[in-house]
Amino acid sequence: MAFPGYDVWWLAIVGCAALALATAGARWWAGGLAGLLLGLAWFTPMFTWAGTYAGTAPWLAMSIASACYPAALGSVLALLQRHGAVRPVTGAAAWVLVEWARSVTPFGGFPWARLGFSQADSPLLGAVSIVAVAGLGFLVALCGGLLAVTAQRLLQPGRTDRRRACGVLLVAAVLVLAPTLVPRPTQGEPISVAAVQADLPEGFSRTLSAEPGTILARYTDRTQDLAERVTRGQATAPELVLWPEGATDLDPLDPRSGQDTTARIMQAVDAIGAPVVLGGISRKGGEPAPSNMVFGYLPGQGLADVYAKIYLAPFGEVMPMRPLMRHLSPWVDRITDLAPGREPGVMSLPLPESGDVVLGLAICFEVLFDPAMRDLVSGGAELLVVPTSNAWFGEGDQAAQHIAVSRVRALEYGRSVVHISNVGVSGLITPDGTVHDRTRLYTEATLEGVLPLRTDQTLALRTGPWLVPAAALIVLVGALRTARSVARRMPSSRP
């Protein structure tokens, strides 16, 4: 409930406190059961959107697999807290390690619903530009651990313990509120952008298919409508136009039909007179496996640059264990294994009346992965773009949770973000994490606004890569201290 669409951010702290208390003094297996219970209560209702079309079995499988990570965390916390006292710092470091493990395993990982991503509306969010998303998660878990220590001491007799409990609670409150003092700069060279959300054709939601070219036509039509409004003086001419993932359902690089597809795209590009960036599936001129790609078109010139998605979503863009998965859902064989790209999505495009703009492209779930986002910003991206398709997930909270991730990333790296979905939720996000011109699900909309371009780098870019090794060191030291304490308490074997 800390995540959209409930947004009760402080419940993430309470959840961490509950697991810390449940595992303090527990056996390792009891801690594992406590963690499993937390994971099931966390992920099963959160991932209901995963079964919108795939069915109940994949949704439950995804939830149970994700719950195994909090289960492992519960066992680790029980071992670290075997003497009954909550260890806030060591426990928070263990949270960081488990969230990292979920980001890389299995099949490349799926780090949805990390603790840091629940804090888009929290006072804690200001810290993300210093300690990155992993560090933000550490702070959430640390505050939870301090809350657990407070509860332990309040339940113990003695005035001294109660005073200490109040002191610990005060430290937790300071940790929560202090990040509001971190500056959130939003100044930068302005760029006017337009982002097109064209929704789905009628009947698409039943079959997830349409007559070829239908999707593309919706985007070219809306862009040409925008061009007409600009001509009539009813809209400001954009310097950059962005369409979402899958905006073209025809392959512009196909050797047979690519010229016609390109011509249709260029009609809209030339009409608006600005670069247009759009997503689509392509075999890149005849390769055996297709790729999820972004194409950059320039008026009067045509295709200027492309990007192929690197971090492919397991069970969505690649299907591990396909023979086994067929028993869970009839949709399995509708998923074609895509080929990953090799180069980060840094794309430089000339603007109509000024210099170049350097875009950082994170297709759909790529915005979840720390290395993907670091590569974009360190590669010179001035504006982050998250083109996505949320059509698979129905009316649930997935789209709202997704744009919240982009809000956190905006503040983490001090970059504006254009989060553009085919069905919503879309929005223009300034570097302070504020969403402008937010859309609703399953509506047509053209988002228009001015965003600041920024090149300054936040501390998070440098601290981010060190957080997991630092957390591992903290957990190791905590484990050694616990082992030494256990050894001291064991009775001597001498007569």
C-alpha positions in Angstrom: 0.0 0.0 0.0 3.1 2.3 0.0 3.0 2.2 -3.8 0.6 3.7 -6.3 -2.4 3.7 -6.4 -2.6 3.8 -2.6 0.5 6.0 -2.1 0.8 5.6 1.7 4.5 5.9 1.5 5.2 5.5 5.2 3.8 2.0 5.3 7.0 0.9 3.6 8.8 1.9 6.8 6.2 0.1 8.9 6.6 -3.1 6.7 10.4 -3.1 7.3 9.9 -2.6 11.0 7.4 -5.5 11.1 9.9 -7.9 9.5 12.7 -6.7 11.8 10.6 -7.4 14.8 9.3 -10.7 13.5 12.9 -12.0 12.9 14.6 -10.7 16.0 15.4 -13.7 18.1 13.8 -16.1 15.7 15.2 -19.3 14.2 16.4 -19.0 10.7 13.5 -21.0 9.3 10.9 -19.0 11.3 12.5 -15.8 9.9 12.2 -17.3 6.4 8.5 -18.0 6.9 8.0 -14.5 8.2 9.8 -13.1 5.1 7.7 -15.3 2.8 4.5 -14.1 4.4 5.6 -10.5 4.0 6.5 -11.2 0.3 3.2 -12.9 -0.5 1.2 -10.1 1.2 3.4 -7.6 -0.7 3.6 -9.0 -4.3 0.4 -11.0 -4.8 -1.9 -8.0 -4.7 0.6 -5.8 -6.3 1.1 -8.1 -9.4 -2.6 -8.6 -10.2 -1.9 -6.7 -13.4 0.4 -9.5 -14.5 -2.5 -11.8 -15.0 -4.7 -9.4 -17.0 -4.2 -11.4 -20.2 -1.7 -14.1 -19.2 -4.1 -15.6 -16.6 -4.0 -16.5 -12.9 -1.2 -19.1 -13.0 1.5 -16.7 -14.3 0.4 -14.0 -11.9 0.7 -16.4 -8.9 4.0 -17.8 -10.2 5.4 -14.3 -10.5 4.2 -13.4 -7.0 5.6 -16.6 -5.4 8.9 -16.3 -7.1 9.2 -12.6 -6.0 8.2 -13.5 -2.5 11.2 -15.9 -2.2 13.5 -12.9 -1.9 11.9 -11.5 1.2 11.9 -15.1 2.5 15.7 -15.2 2.1 15.9 -11.8 3.7 13.9 -13.0 6.7 16.3 -15.9 7.2 19.3 -13.6 7.0 17.8 -11.2 9.5 17.1 -14.0 11.9 20.7 -15.1 11.8 21.9 -11.5 12.2 19.5 -10.8 15.1 19.6 -14.2 16.7 20.1 -12.7 20.2 16.8 -10.8 20.0 18.0 -7.3 19.5 17.0 -5.5 16.2 20.1 -4.4 14.2 18.9 -1.4 12.1 22.0 -0.7 10.1 22.9 -4.3 9.3 19.3 -5.1 8.6 19.0 -2.2 6.2 22.2 -3.3 4.4 20.6 -6.8 4.0 17.6 -5.2 2.4 19.9 -3.6 -0.2 21.5 -6.9 -1.0 18.2 -8.7 -1.4 16.8 -6.0 -3.7 20.0 -6.1 -5.7 19.6 -9.9 -6.0 16.1 -9.4 -7.3 17.4 -7.0 -9.9 19.8 -9.5 -11.5 18.2 -12.9 -10.9 16.6 -14.9 -12.3 16.8 -14.5 -16.1 18.2 -10.9 -15.8 16.0 -9.9 -12.9 12.9 -7.8 -12.4 13.3 -5.1 -9.8 9.7 -3.9 -9.7 8.5 -2.5 -6.4 11.9 -1.8 -4.8 11.6 0.1 -1.5 13.0 3.3 -3.1 10.3 3.3 -5.8 7.6 3.6 -3.1 8.9 7.0 -2.0 8.0 9.3 -5.0 5.8 11.4 -2.6 7.9 11.0 0.5 10.1 13.5 2.3 12.8 10.9 2.0 12.9 11.3 -1.8 15.3 14.2 -1.7 18.1 11.9 -0.6 17.9 9.9 -3.9 20.1 12.5 -5.7 22.9 11.7 -3.2 22.5 8.0 -2.4 20.7 6.7 -5.5 17.7 4.4 -5.5 19.6 1.6 -3.6 20.5 4.2 -0.9 17.0 5.4 -0.7 15.9 1.9 -0.1 18.5 1.6 2.6 17.1 4.7 4.4 13.6 3.3 4.2 14.7 0.0 5.8 16.9 1.9 8.3 14.0 4.0 9.5 12.0 0.8 9.7 14.7 -0.8 11.8 14.8 2.2 14.1 11.0 2.1 14.5 11.4 -1.6 15.5 14.1 -0.7 18.1 11.7 1.9 19.5 8.9 -0.7 19.8 11.3 -3.2 21.5 12.4 -0.6 24.1 8.9 0.6 24.8 7.9 -2.9 25.6 10.7 -3.3 28.1 10.4 -2.0 31.6 12.3 0.9 33.0 12.3 4.6 32.4 15.7 4.6 30.8 14.6 2.4 28.0 11.7 4.6 27.3 13.9 7.6 27.1 16.2 5.8 24.7 13.2 4.7 22.7 12.1 8.3 22.3 15.7 9.2 21.2 15.7 6.4 18.6 12.3 7.5 17.3 13.6 11.1 17.0 16.6 9.9 15.0 14.2 8.1 12.6 12.1 11.2 12.3 15.1 13.3 11.5 16.2 10.8 8.8 12.8 11.0 7.2 12.5 14.8 7.2 16.1 15.9 6.6 16.1 15.0 2.8 13.6 17.8 2.3 16.6 20.2 2.8 18.4 18.8 -0.2 18.2 21.3 -3.1 16.2 20.2 -6.2 17.6 22.3 -9.1 15.3 22.6 -12.1 17.1 25.2 -14.2 18.4 24.3 -17.6 18.2 25.1 -21.3 14.5 24.9 -22.2 13.2 22.6 -24.9 9.6 22.4 -26.0 8.4 18.9 -26.4 5.2 17.1 -27.5 4.4 13.5 -26.5 1.7 11.6 -28.2 -0.6 9.1 -26.4 -2.8 7.7 -29.1 -4.6 4.9 -27.1 -5.6 1.6 -28.7 -8.0 1.0 -31.6 -11.4 -0.4 -30.6 -11.3 -4.1 -30.0 -7.6 -4.3 -29.6 -7.9 -5.1 -25.8 -9.6 -8.4 -26.6 -7.0 -9.8 -29.0 -3.9 -7.5 -28.6 -3.8 -7.3 -32.3 -5.1 -5.0 -35.1 -4.9 -4.6 -38.9 -1.2 -3.8 -39.7 -0.7 -0.1 -39.9 -3.6 0.8 -37.7 -1.4 1.7 -34.7 1.0 3.8 -36.8 -1.9 5.7 -38.4 -3.1 6.8 -35.0 0.3 8.4 -34.3 0.7 10.0 -37.7 -2.8 11.4 -37.6 -2.4 12.9 -34.1 1.0 14.4 -35.0 -0.4 15.9 -38.2 -3.4 17.3 -36.2 -0.8 19.0 -33.9 1.0 20.4 -37.0 -2.3 21.9 -38.2 -2.9 23.5 -34.8 0.6 25.0 -34.9 -0.1 26.4 -38.3 -3.4 28.0 -37.0 -1.6 29.4 -34.1 -3.4 27.2 -31.6 -0.3 25.4 -30.3 3.4 26.1 -29.9 5.7 24.4 -32.4 7.5 21.7 -30.6 11.3 21.2 -31.0 10.9 17.4 -30.3 8.1 15.0 -30.7 8.0 11.6 -28.9 5.8 8.6 -29.5 5.8 5.5 -27.2 7.0 2.0 -27.5 5.3 0.1 -30.3 4.0 3.3 -31.9 4.7 1.8 -35.3 3.3 -1.7 -35.9 5.1 -1.8 -39.3 8.8 -2.4 -39.5 10.5 0.7 -41.1 13.7 -1.4 -41.8 11.9 -4.3 -43.6 13.5 -4.7 -47.0 10.1 -5.2 -48.7 7.8 -2.7 -47.0 10.1 -0.4 -45.1 10.1 2.3 -47.7 6.3 2.7 -47.6 6.4 2.6 -43.8 9.1 5.3 -43.7 7.1 7.4 -46.1 4.1 7.3 -43.8 6.2 8.3 -40.8 7.9 11.1 -42.7 4.6 12.7 -43.7 4.1 13.4 -40.0 7.7 14.3 -39.4 7.8 16.8 -42.2 4.4 18.2 -41.2 5.5 19.0 -37.7 9.0 20.1 -38.8 10.8 18.6 -35.8 12.6 15.4 -34.9 10.2 12.5 -34.1 11.3 9.6 -31.8 9.2 6.5 -31.9 9.3 2.8 -30.9 8.6 -0.4 -32.8 9.7 -4.0 -33.4 12.2 -4.5 -36.2 14.4 -7.2 -37.6 16.9 -4.6 -38.6 16.8 -5.5 -42.3 16.5 -9.2 -42.1 18.1 -10.5 -38.9 16.5 -13.8 -37.6 15.4 -12.4 -34.2 13.6 -9.0 -34.0 14.5 -6.3 -31.6 12.5 -3.8 -29.6 13.8 -0.5 -31.0 13.5 3.3 -31.0 13.9 5.2 -34.2 14.9 8.8 -34.5 13.6 10.7 -37.7 14.6 14.2 -38.9 12.4 16.4 -41.1 13.6 16.5 -44.7 16.2 13.8 -44.0 14.6 10.6 -42.7 16.0 8.0 -40.3 18.9 9.4 -38.3 19.6 6.9 -35.5 18.3 3.8 -33.9 18.5 2.1 -30.5 17.8 -1.6 -29.7 16.6 -2.4 -26.1 19.2 -4.1 -24.0 17.4 -5.1 -20.8 14.7 -7.4 -22.1 11.8 -8.4 -19.8 11.7 -12.1 -19.0 8.4 -13.7 -19.9 7.4 -10.6 -21.9 10.2 -10.2 -24.5 12.1 -13.4 -23.9 10.5 -16.7 -22.7 12.7 -18.8 -20.4 11.7 -22.4 -19.9 9.2 -22.2 -22.8 8.0 -25.9 -22.7 7.2 -25.6 -18.9 5.6 -22.1 -19.3 3.1 -23.5 -21.8 1.5 -25.4 -19.0 0.8 -22.0 -17.2 -0.6 -19.9 -20.0 -1.8 -20.3 -23.6 -0.2 -16.8 -24.3 3.3 -18.2 -24.1 3.8 -18.9 -27.8 2.5 -15.5 -28.7 5.7 -14.1 -27.3 8.6 -14.1 -29.7 12.1 -14.0 -28.2 13.7 -10.7 -29.0 17.4 -10.0 -29.6 19.0 -7.6 -27.1 20.9 -4.5 -28.2 24.5 -3.8 -27.3 24.9 -0.1 -27.0 23.2 2.2 -24.4 20.4 4.3 -25.7 22.1 7.6 -26.0 20.8 9.4 -29.1 21.9 12.9 -30.3 19.5 14.7 -32.6 19.7 18.2 -34.1 16.8 20.6 -33.1 15.1 22.8 -35.7 16.5 26.2 -34.5 19.2 25.4 -32.0 21.9 22.8 -31.3 21.7 19.1 -30.7 19.8 17.4 -27.9 21.2 14.3 -26.4 18.4 11.8 -25.4 18.7 8.9 -22.9 16.3 6.2 -24.1 15.1 3.6 -21.5 12.4 1.5 -23.2 9.6 0.4 -20.8 11.1 -1.6 -17.9 14.7 -0.5 -18.6 13.9 2.5 -16.3 13.9 -0.1 -13.4 17.6 -1.1 -13.9 20.3 1.0 -12.2 23.1 0.2 -14.7 20.8 1.1 -17.6 20.1 4.6 -16.2 23.7 5.2 -15.1 24.9 4.4 -18.6 22.5 7.0 -20.1 23.5 9.8 -17.8 27.2 9.1 -17.8 26.9 8.9 -21.7 25.8 12.6 -21.8 22.0 12.4 -21.8 20.4 15.8 -21.2 16.8 14.5 -21.4 15.6 11.0 -20.4 12.8 9.4 -22.4 10.8 6.3 -21.2 8.7 5.1 -24.2 6.4 2.3 -22.9 3.4 0.1 -23.7 1.1 -0.6 -20.8 -1.6 -2.2 -22.9 -0.8 -5.7 -21.5 -1.8 -4.7 -17.9 -5.4 -3.4 -18.0 -6.9 -1.0 -15.6 -4.7 -1.8 -12.6 -2.0 0.2 -10.9 0.9 -0.9 -13.1 1.0 2.3 -15.2 0.8 4.5 -12.1 3.6 2.5 -10.4 5.6 2.8 -13.6 5.5 6.6 -13.9 6.4 6.8 -10.2 9.7 5.0 -11.0 10.4 7.7 -13.7 9.7 10.4 -11.1 12.3 8.9 -8.7 14.8 8.6 -11.6 14.2 12.2 -12.6 15.3 13.5 -9.1 18.0 10.8 -8.8 19.9 12.1 -11.8 18.6 15.7 -12.1 17.1 15.1 -15.5 13.8 15.9 -17.0 11.9 12.7 -18.1 9.3 12.2 -20.8 7.3 9.2 -19.7 5.1 8.4 -22.7 2.8 5.4 -22.8 0.5 4.2 -25.6 -2.4 4.0 -23.2 -1.2 6.0 -20.2 -0.3 6.9 -17.6 2.0 9.4 -19.4 3.5 12.7 -18.2 6.2 15.3 -18.5 8.5 15.2 -15.5 10.8 18.0 -14.4 14.1 17.2 -12.6 12.5 17.7 -9.2 10.2 14.7 -9.8 7.1 16.7 -10.4 4.7 15.4 -13.1 3.2 17.9 -15.5 0.3 17.2 -17.9 -0.4 13.8 -16.5 -2.8 11.7 -18.6 -5.4 9.1 -17.6 -5.5 5.5 -18.7 -7.0 4.6 -22.1 -7.4 8.1 -23.4 -6.0 10.0 -26.4 -3.8 12.9 -25.5 -1.0 15.1 -26.8 1.2 16.3 -24.0 2.8 19.7 -24.7 5.3 21.5 -22.5 8.7 23.0 -21.9 11.3 21.0 -20.0 14.8 22.0 -18.8 17.8 20.2 -20.3 20.5 19.5 -17.8 24.1 18.2 -17.9 25.2 18.6 -14.3 25.7 15.2 -12.6 24.3 14.4 -9.2 26.3 12.6 -6.5 24.0 9.5 -7.1 25.9 8.8 -10.3 29.1 8.3 -8.4 27.7 6.7 -5.2 25.3 4.3 -6.8 27.8 1.7 -8.0 29.4 1.5 -4.5 26.2 0.9 -2.4 25.8 -2.8 -3.0 29.5 -3.6 -2.1 29.2 -1.3 0.9 26.0 -3.1 2.0 27.8 -6.5 1.5 30.6 -5.4 3.8 28.2 -4.2 6.5 26.3 -7.5 6.4 29.6 -9.4 6.5 30.9 -7.4 9.5 27.5 -8.0 11.2 27.6 -11.7 10.6 31.2 -11.9 12.0 30.1 -10.0 15.1 27.1 -12.3 15.6 29.3 -15.4 15.1 31.8 -14.1 17.6 29.1 -13.4 20.1 27.6 -16.9 19.7 31.1 -18.4 20.2 31.5 -16.4 23.5 28.2 -17.6 24.8 28.8 -21.3 24.1 29.8 -23.3 27.2 33.5 -24.4 27.3 34.2 -28.0 26.4 37.1 -28.2 28.9 36.5 -30.1 32.2 
